[in-house]
Amino acid sequence: MVSFLLSVTFACGVIIALAHVVNVRFVAPVYDVVANLTAFASAVAASVMLDHWIPAGLSTVAFVCWILLARRTFRVLRDRRADQSGEELAASRRRA
């Protein structure tokens, strides 16, 4: 029963994570990425320790999805910082 409930829980997590990955415009907040990476890494570890391989596999898929989302989030944040730096540089040149 525990394995079934874990499987349902992590299957829902996989569906949510995949939906976020498919929605290419979705950029997760940093706190969401960190929280989900921590949660699914813990879920993988706990499931492996309990020998519940299906939940472990499902949470591994969700973890990988959140790695992809983390990459997207940090890329967008980096690009925003670069854009802001470029705008600040252009503004300072106009003032000079």
C-alpha contacts under 8 A as a table, 3 or more apart, distances in Angstrom:
res1	aa1	res2	aa2	distance
1	M	4	F	5.09
1	M	5	L	6.26
2	V	5	L	5.19
2	V	6	L	6.09
3	S	6	L	5.10
3	S	7	S	6.01
3	S	52	H	5.94
3	S	54	I	7.77
3	S	55	P	6.84
4	F	7	S	4.99
4	F	8	V	6.26
5	L	8	V	5.15
5	L	9	T	6.16
6	L	9	T	5.03
6	L	10	F	6.05
6	L	55	P	5.67
7	S	10	F	5.26
7	S	11	A	5.81
7	S	54	I	6.42
7	S	55	P	4.57
7	S	58	L	7.12
8	V	11	A	5.05
8	V	12	C	6.25
9	T	12	C	5.35
9	T	13	G	6.47
10	F	13	G	4.77
10	F	14	V	6.10
10	F	55	P	6.19
10	F	58	L	5.68
10	F	59	S	5.49
10	F	62	A	7.65
11	A	14	V	4.98
11	A	15	I	6.24
11	A	55	P	7.87
11	A	58	L	6.02
11	A	59	S	7.68
12	C	15	I	5.08
12	C	16	I	6.25
13	G	16	I	5.17
13	G	17	A	6.05
13	G	59	S	7.45
13	G	62	A	6.23
14	V	17	A	5.07
14	V	18	L	5.91
14	V	58	L	6.58
14	V	59	S	7.03
14	V	61	V	6.49
14	V	62	A	4.65
14	V	65	C	7.89
15	I	18	L	5.20
15	I	19	A	6.06
16	I	19	A	5.12
16	I	20	H	6.33
17	A	20	H	5.13
17	A	21	V	6.28
17	A	62	A	5.86
17	A	65	C	5.77
17	A	66	W	6.59
18	L	21	V	4.97
18	L	22	V	6.05
18	L	62	A	7.53
18	L	65	C	6.42
19	A	22	V	5.16
19	A	23	N	6.13
20	H	23	N	5.12
20	H	24	V	7.36
20	H	26	F	6.16
20	H	69	L	7.62
21	V	24	V	6.20
21	V	26	F	7.57
21	V	65	C	6.64
21	V	68	L	7.29
21	V	69	L	6.44
23	N	26	F	5.57
24	V	27	V	7.93
27	V	69	L	7.20
27	V	72	R	6.76
27	V	73	T	5.36
27	V	76	V	7.68
28	A	32	D	6.21
28	A	33	V	6.37
28	A	69	L	6.84
28	A	70	A	7.51
28	A	73	T	5.98
29	P	32	D	5.28
29	P	33	V	6.48
29	P	73	T	7.16
30	V	33	V	5.12
30	V	34	V	6.20
30	V	70	A	7.64
30	V	73	T	7.15
31	Y	34	V	5.17
31	Y	35	A	5.99
32	D	35	A	5.17
32	D	36	N	6.03
33	V	36	N	5.32
33	V	37	L	6.00
33	V	66	W	6.48
33	V	69	L	7.24
33	V	70	A	5.86
34	V	37	L	5.22
34	V	38	T	6.10
35	A	38	T	5.21
35	A	39	A	6.06
36	N	39	A	4.93
36	N	40	F	5.97
36	N	63	F	7.64
36	N	66	W	6.93
37	L	40	F	5.39
37	L	41	A	5.93
37	L	63	F	5.94
37	L	66	W	6.22
37	L	67	I	7.35
38	T	41	A	5.23
38	T	42	S	6.09
39	A	42	S	5.20
39	A	43	A	6.10
40	F	43	A	4.73
40	F	44	V	6.07
40	F	59	S	5.59
40	F	60	T	7.10
40	F	62	A	6.80
40	F	63	F	5.45
41	A	44	V	5.16
41	A	45	A	6.31
41	A	59	S	7.58
41	A	60	T	7.53
41	A	63	F	6.55
42	S	45	A	5.10
42	S	46	A	6.04
43	A	46	A	5.15
43	A	47	S	5.94
43	A	56	A	6.95
43	A	59	S	6.27
44	V	47	S	5.25
44	V	48	V	6.10
44	V	55	P	7.52
44	V	56	A	4.72
44	V	57	G	7.48
44	V	59	S	5.65
44	V	60	T	6.13
45	A	48	V	5.24
45	A	49	M	6.18
45	A	56	A	7.53
46	A	49	M	5.11
46	A	50	L	6.23
46	A	56	A	7.98
47	S	50	L	5.07
47	S	51	D	6.06
47	S	52	H	4.99
47	S	53	W	6.67
47	S	55	P	6.20
47	S	56	A	5.02
48	V	51	D	4.90
48	V	52	H	5.92
48	V	53	W	6.38
48	V	56	A	5.95
49	M	52	H	7.70
52	H	55	P	5.87
52	H	56	A	6.25
53	W	56	A	4.88
53	W	57	G	6.01
54	I	57	G	5.08
54	I	58	L	6.20
55	P	58	L	5.04
55	P	59	S	6.03
56	A	59	S	5.26
56	A	60	T	6.07
57	G	60	T	5.00
57	G	61	V	6.36
58	L	61	V	5.19
58	L	62	A	6.41
59	S	62	A	4.95
59	S	63	F	6.01
60	T	63	F	4.93
60	T	64	V	6.22
61	V	64	V	5.18
61	V	65	C	6.29
62	A	65	C	5.02
62	A	66	W	6.27
63	F	66	W	5.11
63	F	67	I	6.28
64	V	67	I	4.96
64	V	68	L	6.41
65	C	68	L	5.11
65	C	69	L	6.26
66	W	69	L	4.77
66	W	70	A	5.90
67	I	70	A	4.98
67	I	71	R	6.23
68	L	71	R	5.11
68	L	72	R	6.33
69	L	72	R	4.98
69	L	73	T	6.03
70	A	73	T	5.01
70	A	74	F	6.08
71	R	74	F	5.34
71	R	75	R	6.06
72	R	75	R	5.12
72	R	76	V	6.21
73	T	76	V	5.24
73	T	77	L	6.21
74	F	77	L	4.99
74	F	78	R	6.02
75	R	78	R	5.10
75	R	79	D	6.15
76	V	79	D	5.07
76	V	80	R	6.10
77	L	80	R	5.09
77	L	81	R	6.22
78	R	81	R	5.15
78	R	82	A	6.21
79	D	82	A	5.00
79	D	83	D	6.10
80	R	83	D	5.03
80	R	84	Q	6.11
81	R	84	Q	5.06
81	R	85	S	6.07
82	A	85	S	5.06
82	A	86	G	6.13
83	D	86	G	5.07
83	D	87	E	6.15
84	Q	87	E	5.02
84	Q	88	E	6.08
85	S	88	E	5.07
85	S	89	L	6.08
86	G	89	L	5.07
86	G	90	A	6.14
87	E	90	A	5.09
87	E	91	A	6.07
88	E	91	A	5.04
88	E	92	S	6.13
89	L	92	S	5.17
89	L	93	R	6.24
90	A	93	R	5.12
90	A	94	R	6.28
91	A	94	R	5.12
91	A	95	R	6.35
92	S	95	R	5.10
92	S	96	A	6.26
93	R	96	A	5.12
